[in-house]
């Protein structure tokens, strides 16, 4: 009886000799022959086939050279057993499947036959595992679009947190200095001002020229003197200042994250970023799950990505379907007039679809030059449509 054992280094044939015929458990294992993989690529391809239950060519050659006809061959996998029967024929080898012996072999192979160092063997196994299963979990060193997906989702969450925290700060600090909220509309400037002045009594003695113009800083100082807000306790002030510090920290992290998304999108999808911008491009990739998935969608689907609920609701109620989704926030669509937004979203989605395919499937991305050319074409088309609309309006007047 021969046992076929596969590992990261190659194939091995082990002879099983019975000591007592009556008791099958009493046996000895004797090493018969070995085939070692010549290259790493050969090891990866052979292992992939064995995982699928297919028989590699080097295994067939190895078995034909080292086995006698009508001998018993034992393998560990039922799919491999069936494949070997098809390739070699049932008459050549009596192939069986047995798991119990292979557990002992797999655990103590290097110790039983005094093979290479176990540490080296472990490193080979690890290298082979990373190569084979890296494709299954879609990890690629060149295109890690998962990083962009996590970054843009975090960016959106931070923006929502800044808005909700700022609203809470305005309401909380409004009990002490309600006029300040009306004078400063920007949330970050408001948080920085609160951190700087602390209480309204200190405003006349603080220089606000770093954040505001001279007119606005004078208005804030005048408002602090006539303010009808309540006095604030030290423990309340400590909580308010802690909240404003948190908002400022979130804002600084958001700026850093925005730079990261910009750099990452330029390396991952430069042509897509050139047309719709880094953030909208990242949101489209996040919505589809990956850049490859986005490249598979037609232009009509890209146009309404993010507006699926509105689409199905319109189809259910037999109303007009939406003309745009996430793509609406692109600068090309925002700057167009209301009557042209539908046309511009259709044109832009077509170019977005083409650019995504170049970035995902093209060997060369051309540094985003194709995306810039497409953007110029869209801008030219926008100017043509706007001039046509103005001419129509003038003709109607006459």
Secondary structure as UniProt FT lines:
FT   STRAND          2..6
FT   STRAND          10..18
FT   TURN            24..25
FT   STRAND          27..36
FT   HELIX           40..51
FT   TURN            52..53
FT   HELIX           57..66
FT   TURN            69..70
FT   STRAND          71..75
FT   HELIX           78..88
FT   TURN            90..92
FT   STRAND          93..97
FT   HELIX           100..113
FT   HELIX           118..136
FT   TURN            137..138
FT   HELIX           145..173
FT   TURN            174..176
FT   HELIX           179..183
FT   HELIX           187..197
FT   HELIX           200..205
FT   TURN            209..211
FT   HELIX           214..226
FT   HELIX           234..268
FT   HELIX           270..276
FT   HELIX           278..288
FT   HELIX           291..296
FT   HELIX           299..303
FT   TURN            304..306
FT   HELIX           308..317
FT   HELIX           326..329
FT   HELIX           331..334
FT   HELIX           338..340
FT   HELIX           341..361
FT   HELIX           366..368
FT   HELIX           369..397
//
